[in-house]
């Protein structure tokens, strides 16, 4: 008797993929619609529809569709600007599927529009990962003026006129949660992405960022603000890379995903982690790893719901 949920899922998946061609053939004969049409007409917009469209495309045995997928995947990893990429995705994906599935666009007007919305999110997500990965792989360089300007801007936004930074190398950096005298060493794992996320939070939600910083100074429940922020960048990055975050981004109200969309996702995680940290009432910073692990499990659970779209609630309260 099967009691392991993973084993049950594997058995179900095996029989589903085994019977999938026959099921598709039967439904096509019965409805006179291909699988992609049935998805676009029958599934609600957002993650539910987009995930199913993506799976249908990836499982397609038609050579023209396979070729189209490879071409668009390759295009995502180029320096082509986002607008050109969107136009290419629209033109290449829609025309390929209409031709491969013999769909008359004059008869099925809604299909082309719905299918295009899905493909824009699919390859928009892939482009977003490519952009984020490039930032993560860019190491902080103290000889790079742009990096130094960003770092000093972060200090100014978080501290303001309350404390003047006496030098680039200083133990004052620990005030905003870096580990040592030179913040550069803390960015090694996440590169410039870790700094960009912190800076976005401080720029776009300055009051909230300062409030979180004040929480991090709590005598009992305090934490290292910048280090926690970089750890949350790592969490956000891995949720994006693994595809777990697709639910959120496929449901995102904006048609086009940009790196700012990722920064917003990060801000949500930081704000919610701070709230969860305070609720857990940790004894000291040594509780960080188990609290972060439980927090990540909660986020992953939220993202299993295809209706999930994570939004910040900016009602920050003192502790």
N, C-alpha and C positions, 0 to 999 in steps of 0.2 A: 504494500500500500504506500502511495506517495504522500509524504508529509512535509518534505522540504519544499518551500515555495519556489526556490531556484530550479529544483528538479522539475516541478510541475510546469514552470514557465518554459524550460528547455523542451520538454515533451510536447507542450502545446505548440511552441514555435516550429518544432520539427514537422508535426503533422500539418500545420498551417502552410508552411512553405512547400511541403510536398503536394498539398491539394490546391495551392494557389492558382496554378495555370488552369486547372479544370474549373475552379470557382470563377475566375475572370472570364473564361469562355462562356460559361452559363449566364453570368450577369450581363455580359455584352449582348448575347442573343436575346435575353429577356427584356433588357432596357433599350437596346440599340445605342448605348453610350459606352465609351471606353472608360477604363478605371479612373483616369485623371478627370474626366468629365463628371463622373459620379462623385468624386471627392469634392470638386469645386462647387457642384450644385447641392451636395448633401451635407457637407460639414460646415459648421460655423466658421466665420473668418477668424484669423489669428493663428495661434500655435497649433490647434487641432488640425485645421486645414493644411497649414504649411508643412507640418511634420509628415503628414500622410502624403502630400505631394512629393516631398523630398524622398521618402521611402519608395514610392512608386517609380520615380525617376531612377533611383539608384539600383532598383531591382529589374529595370527594363532590360530586355534582351535585344532590343532593336539597336543595330549598329550605329544608326544616325544619331540616336539619343545618347548612346555611350560616347560617341565622338563629341557631341555638343557639351556633355558634362566635363570632359577632359579639357576642352578648349576654354570653357568659362573658368574652371578651376585654375588653369594656367594663367589666365588673364588677371585673376584676382591678385596673384603674386607678382605683378609688374608695377611699374610706376605710373601706369595709366591713371588719369585723374578720375575721381568718383563719378562725375557726371558722364564722362565717356563710357565708363564701365557700366553704368545703369542703362544707357542707351543700347550698348552692345548686348547686355543680358536680355533686355526687352526684345530686341530684334531677333537675336539668335535663338533664344529659348522658345518664344511663341511660334515663330515660323517653322522651326524644326518639329515641334510637337503637332502643329496643325497639319503639316505634311505627312509626318510619320503615322499619325492616327486617322488621317483622311477626314479631318473635321472642317466643315464649311464655316468660315468665320462670319459670313453674312447671316447664317442661320443661328449659330451659337455665339452671339455677340458677347453675352455675359461671361462665357467661358474664358475668352482671351483676356478680358479685364481681370478676372479673379485669378487666373493662372499667372499672369504677369505680376500681380501683387505678391503672390507666394514666392516666385523666383527672385524678385527684388529683395525679399527678406532673407532667402536662402543664401544668395551670393553676397548680400550686404553683410550678413553675419560672418561669412568666410573672409571678406575683405576686412572687417573689423578685427578679426583674430590676427590677420596678417599685419595690420597696422599696430596692434597692441604688442604683438611678438617682437616687432622691430624696435619698439620703444624699450621693451624689457631687455633686449639684447644690447642696447646702447648703454654702455657703462658711464657712470658719472665721472666727469673729467674736470678736475680743478683748473686745468689750463684752458678749458672751454668757457669763454665769457658768458655765453647764453646760460650754461648750467649754473655758474656762480650767481648770475643775476636772479635766476629762479630761486635759488637757495636763500639768498638775502631777502627776496620778496616774501618768502614764506615766514621768515623771522619777523619782518615788519608787520605782516598781516596778523600774525598770532599774538605778538607782544606789543606792537605799536610803540608808544612813547613811554611805556611803563619801565622799560629797561633798555639802555643803550648797549648794543653789542660792541664789546671792547676790541674784538679781533676776529679774524676769520677762523683761526684755531683757538678755541676757548671752551672751558667747561660750562659756559653759559648755555651751550646747545642742549645740555641735559635738562634745562628748564622746559624745553618743548619736547622732551622725551627721546632724545638721541642718547646712545650709550656712552660715547666718549667725547673727546674734544674736537674731533673732525667728523662731521656727518657723512662725509664721502664714503667712509668704510661701511656704513650701515646700508648703503644702497647697492651693495655688490650683488645680492640675490635677484633683485627686481629692476636693477638699472635705473634709468631716468624715468621709467614708468612709475616707480614708487614716489619720486619727487613730484611728478606731474599730478598724480592723484591727490597728494596732500595739498598741493598748491591750488588745485581746482576747488577742493573743499573750502580752503581758507578764502578764496576769492569769491566764489558763488554763494557760500553760506557762512559768511564771516562770523556773524553772531553765534551761529550753531557751533562752528569750529572753536571759537573761544570758550564757549560753554563746555564743550567736550574736554578742552584742555584744562579747564578748572576742575572738572570731574577727575581728571588724571592726577591732580595734585591732592586728592583726598587723603588724609593721614592714614586711613585704614584700608580703603578700597581703591587706592591709587594705582596707576599703571604708567608705562612709558608711552606717551602719546604718539610720538613719531614711529617708534618701533612697532607698536600695535598697528599703526596705519600701514606700515610696510608689510606686515604679516597679512593684513586684510587685502592688500594689493595682490599678494601671492594667492590668497583664497579666491579672489575675483578672477584672477588670471586662469587658475586651474579649472574653475567652473566654466569659464569661456572655452578653454581648450578642449575639455572633455565633452562639450556639447550639452552639459547639464543646464547651462544658462539659456539655452535656446528658447525655452518656454517664455521667459521674461522678455527677451529681445524680439521674438516673433509676435508677441502681444503688444509691443511698444507702440504707442499712438503715432509716433513719427514714421513717415514712409521710408525715410533713409536713415540708416544707422551710421553714426560717426563716432570718433574717439570720445567726444563729449558724452555720448550715450553710455559709453563704458564708465567714464568718470562719474556719471550720475548713479550708475549701478553701485560703484564703489562707495559713494557718499551714503547711499541707503545702508550698505553693509556696516559702515563705520558707526552711523547713528544708532542702528539697531543693536550692534555689538555692545556699544556703551551702555545702552539701556539694559541689555541682558546681563552684562557684567555687574552692574549695580544691583540688579535683582538677585544675582547669585551670592552677593555679599562675600566675596573671597577673603580669605584670611590674610593673604599677601600675594605678591606677584607670581609666586611659585604655582598658584592655581591657574595661571593663564592657559596652559596647554589643554587641560581637560575642559575648561570653560569654552575655549575656542573650538575644540572638537565637537562638543555638544551643540554649540551655536551653528557650526557648519552643517551638522546633521539636520538641524531644524530648517535651515535654508534649503538644503537639498530636498527635504520632505515637501516644503512649499512649492518647489519647482517641479515636483512630480504631477502637480495639478495643472492641466493644460489651460486653465483659465487664469493662471497666476501672472500678475504684472506687479512688480515690487515698486511701491511709491513711498517717498519719504513723508513722515508725519512730523512737521517742524514745531510741535508743541513741546519744547525743551523745558524741563523743570530742574531746579536745583535739588541736590541730594543733601 
